[in-house]
Amino acid sequence: MANSESSRKSYAAEFIKSDTDQAVFLGNPLMDDMMTSIIALGAEVWANRRRTRVIELLFEKEGAVTKDMVEAYVPTAAEEAELKKERDAFIKITYGHIARSGFDKTALSDSAIDSM
């Protein structure tokens, strides 16, 4: 068994916590918090949709489903491709409007518009 103690000098630095939890990316901390919530909700919805789809596939194949079967299920290549298409459609429906070109200046504060 190898000895875990070493006489080699370590160059590892102590972890430095960043302040990204205090950073503002969208010009307003409330907007940042809302976007974080929206993205988290979307991830939860998609995880539930995918899990539901796995349950449906197992019912079709096996006629009965257990939690262990769902946890252990590995989709075929065709099923995975279909899930990816469903995921991409979900993302487009859910987040597509966020990526639209242009923006509504009426939603911005006067100071934000003046700085443009």
N, C-alpha and C positions, 0 to 999 in steps of 0.2 A: 504494500500500500504506500502511496506517495505521501510524503510529509507536506502538510499544508503550510508550514512555516517556511519562510524564505528569507535569506539574508540580502536579497536584491532590494535596492532602493525603489520605493514606490513614487510614481509621478502623478498619482491620482489626486485630484483636488476635491475639497469638500463641496458638497452640493450647495449651490447658491439658488435660493428660491427666487423666481422671477416675479414681477409684479403684474403679470398679464391679467390677473383677476381685477386689477384696478385700472387697466388700460381701457381707452374708449376708441373703438374702431369705426363706428358709424356716425360719429359726431354727437351722440347723446347716449349716456349710459343706459337709459330706459330702452332705446332701440336695440342696443347690444343684448340686453337681457331678453327682450322679446324675440330676437333672432335666435338666441341660444335655446329658448323654450320651443320655438317653432321647429327648429332642427331636431331637438330631442323628441318632440312629439311625433314628427315624421318618422324618425328611426324606430320608435316604439310601434307605430302603426304598421310599418313595413315588416318588422319582425313578427308581429301577430299575423299579418297576411301570409307571410311565407310559411309560418308554422301551420296555419289553417290549410294551406295548399298541400303541405306534407301529409297532414291528417287525411285530407281527401284522397291523395294518391295511395296512401296505405289502405284506406277503406276499399278503394277500387281493386287493389292487388290482393289484399289479405282478407277482407271482409270484417275484420276487427282490428282495433288499435289499442295499444297500451302506451303509457308514457315512455317506457324504455324503448319501444319500437320507434316512437317519434324522435327521441334523442339520438338513436343510433342510425337513423335513416340517412343514406347517401343517395342523392338524386342521380339518375342516369345522365349521360351527356345531353340527350334530347330534353329531359326534364329541366336540367340546369339552364339550357339555352332558353326554354320557355319562361323560366323564372326570371332570367335576366331581362327578357323583353317586357315582362310584367313590371319588373322593378323600374326599368327605364321609363315606361309609361307613367308609373306612379310619380316618379321624380319630376317628369315634365308637367304633369297635372298639378302637383303640389308646389313645386318651386319654380316652374317656368316663368311665371309672371315677374319674379324677382330679377331675372336676368334680362328683361325686356330692354330695348334700347331707349334712350331718352329717360326723362324723369319728370315728375310733376313738381314744378318749382313752388306751387302753392303749399306743398307739404313741408317746405323748408322755412326756417325762420328768416326774418329780414336780414339779419347779419350774415347768415350763410349765403343768401342770394347776392348781397353786396360784395362778398369776397370772391364771386365767380367771375 
